[in-house]
């Protein structure tokens, strides 16, 4: 698998972790998130279909609104508790599902990444995904 594809899959895996962490704020299970699984041999069309599925999940369950609330609290610095809770869930989900997020694990062994930064970036993208230019922002993020 080429390096660019591996990086895109890594970012999608981390994005799904963010969705799962936000899902815990809703106190319900988003079964659809479990359907968005990735294998190293996925082709470009499958990745696009999964991006569409992620967008649909966010719209259906209003996950973007929760992401906006968490980001507002983060920028106000008044309720750091909420962002800490989100970051803890993000970190826990990542380490709990080692096999599920194997695309990221491959690269993690070679480089250091700050989980807090990734979690906040993903929140921002989630908050923008339902907007008109949301898919563009998401794809631009994946390709960087």
Backbone torsions as a table, in degrees:
resi	resn	phi	psi	omega
1	UNK	NA	135.4	-178.4
2	UNK	-73.8	161.5	-173.4
3	UNK	-64.8	-39.6	-178.7
4	UNK	-62.9	-43.8	179.0
5	UNK	-63.8	-40.2	179.1
6	UNK	-62.3	-41.0	179.3
7	UNK	-65.8	-41.6	178.3
8	UNK	-62.4	-45.7	178.9
9	UNK	-62.6	-38.1	177.6
10	UNK	-60.5	-46.5	-178.9
11	UNK	-66.1	-38.0	177.6
12	UNK	-65.7	-42.1	176.9
13	UNK	-57.6	-46.8	-179.8
14	UNK	-66.4	-33.3	177.3
15	UNK	-65.9	-41.1	178.3
16	UNK	-65.5	-35.7	174.8
17	UNK	-59.7	-41.4	177.7
18	UNK	-61.4	-42.3	177.9
19	UNK	-61.6	-42.0	179.3
20	UNK	-66.6	-37.7	178.3
21	UNK	-65.2	-42.3	177.7
22	UNK	-67.2	-35.5	178.9
23	UNK	-56.2	-32.4	179.8
24	UNK	-67.3	-23.2	174.6
25	UNK	-70.2	-25.4	179.6
26	UNK	-83.5	-12.4	-178.8
27	UNK	58.4	37.7	173.5
28	UNK	-148.7	171.4	-178.3
29	UNK	-98.3	131.3	171.5
30	UNK	-99.6	93.4	-176.9
31	UNK	-62.8	-31.1	-178.4
32	UNK	-60.7	-30.9	179.6
33	UNK	-60.4	-37.4	179.7
34	UNK	-65.5	-23.3	-179.7
35	UNK	-75.1	-20.9	-177.2
36	UNK	-87.6	77.0	179.9
37	UNK	-106.8	152.9	-176.3
38	UNK	-125.1	142.1	174.0
39	UNK	-122.9	156.2	-175.7
40	UNK	-64.3	-16.3	-177.5
41	UNK	-101.5	16.5	177.4
42	UNK	-65.7	144.4	176.2
43	UNK	-98.8	176.8	-174.6
44	UNK	-59.8	-41.0	-179.7
45	UNK	-61.1	-42.2	178.4
46	UNK	-63.4	-39.0	178.3
47	UNK	-63.6	-42.5	178.2
48	UNK	-63.3	-42.3	177.6
49	UNK	-60.6	-39.9	179.6
50	UNK	-69.5	-35.2	174.7
51	UNK	-62.0	-42.2	177.1
52	UNK	-62.1	-42.8	178.9
53	UNK	-62.1	-41.2	178.0
54	UNK	-61.9	-44.4	179.4
55	UNK	-61.3	-43.0	179.5
56	UNK	-62.8	-42.0	178.9
57	UNK	-62.0	-44.0	-178.8
58	UNK	-62.9	-43.1	179.6
59	UNK	-67.2	-43.9	-175.4
60	UNK	-63.8	-40.0	-173.7
61	UNK	-105.2	9.5	177.5
62	UNK	54.7	35.7	-179.6
63	UNK	-65.1	-29.2	-180.0
64	UNK	-61.8	-33.8	179.6
65	UNK	-66.7	-39.6	177.0
66	UNK	-66.2	-41.5	177.9
67	UNK	-60.8	-41.6	178.4
68	UNK	-62.3	-43.8	178.7
69	UNK	-61.0	-43.9	179.7
70	UNK	-64.1	-42.2	178.9
71	UNK	-65.0	-38.2	177.2
72	UNK	-61.0	-44.7	179.0
73	UNK	-65.3	-35.7	178.8
74	UNK	-65.1	-42.5	-179.3
75	UNK	-73.6	-30.4	178.4
76	UNK	-76.5	-24.4	-177.4
77	UNK	61.3	16.4	179.4
78	UNK	-85.3	-42.9	-178.6
79	UNK	-115.5	72.7	177.5
80	UNK	-65.6	-21.3	179.0
81	UNK	-55.7	-42.7	-178.4
82	UNK	-65.1	-44.4	179.9
83	UNK	-69.3	-36.0	176.2
84	UNK	-63.8	-40.3	178.3
85	UNK	-62.0	-44.6	177.9
86	UNK	-62.4	-46.8	-179.7
87	UNK	-62.1	-38.6	177.9
88	UNK	-64.4	-40.9	178.6
89	UNK	-66.2	-41.0	178.1
90	UNK	-58.5	-50.3	-178.5
91	UNK	-63.3	-43.0	-179.9
92	UNK	-63.0	-47.3	-179.1
93	UNK	-62.3	-41.7	179.7
94	UNK	-58.3	-47.5	-176.9
95	UNK	-78.0	-25.2	179.8
96	UNK	-73.0	-34.8	-174.3
97	UNK	-108.4	62.3	-174.6
98	UNK	-61.1	-44.0	-177.8
99	UNK	-71.3	-38.8	-177.3
100	UNK	-61.6	-38.4	-177.2
101	UNK	-104.5	42.4	-175.7
102	UNK	-67.4	-25.5	179.7
103	UNK	-60.8	-38.9	179.1
104	UNK	-76.1	-36.1	-177.7
105	UNK	-59.9	-36.3	-179.3
106	UNK	-59.7	-43.8	-177.7
107	UNK	-80.8	-30.9	-177.7
108	UNK	-57.8	-36.3	-179.5
109	UNK	-62.6	-21.6	-175.9
110	UNK	-100.2	-16.4	-175.8
111	UNK	-149.8	162.5	-179.9
112	UNK	-101.4	135.3	176.7
113	UNK	-134.0	138.0	179.2
114	UNK	-83.0	115.1	-178.9
115	UNK	-60.6	-37.4	-179.3
116	UNK	-61.9	-43.4	178.8
117	UNK	-63.0	-46.0	179.3
118	UNK	-60.9	-43.8	-178.9
119	UNK	-61.9	-42.7	-179.3
120	UNK	-69.5	-41.7	177.4
121	UNK	-60.5	-44.0	178.8
122	UNK	-63.6	-38.6	175.7
123	UNK	-59.7	-44.3	179.4
124	UNK	-60.2	-46.3	-179.2
125	UNK	-64.9	-41.1	177.4
126	UNK	-59.7	-41.3	-179.0
127	UNK	-66.9	-24.8	-178.7
128	UNK	-96.8	-14.4	-170.3
129	UNK	-63.5	-28.9	-179.5
130	UNK	-85.7	-6.6	177.3
131	UNK	-77.5	170.7	-177.2
132	UNK	-58.4	-42.1	-177.6
133	UNK	-96.1	13.4	-175.1
134	UNK	-61.5	-46.7	179.4
135	UNK	-62.5	-39.5	178.2
136	UNK	-60.2	-45.7	179.3
137	UNK	-61.0	-43.1	-179.2
138	UNK	-63.9	-47.2	-179.7
139	UNK	-65.7	-39.3	177.5
140	UNK	-60.6	-41.8	176.9
141	UNK	-62.0	-44.0	-178.9
142	UNK	-63.4	-33.6	-176.1
143	UNK	-86.7	-7.7	179.3
144	UNK	-78.3	NA	NA
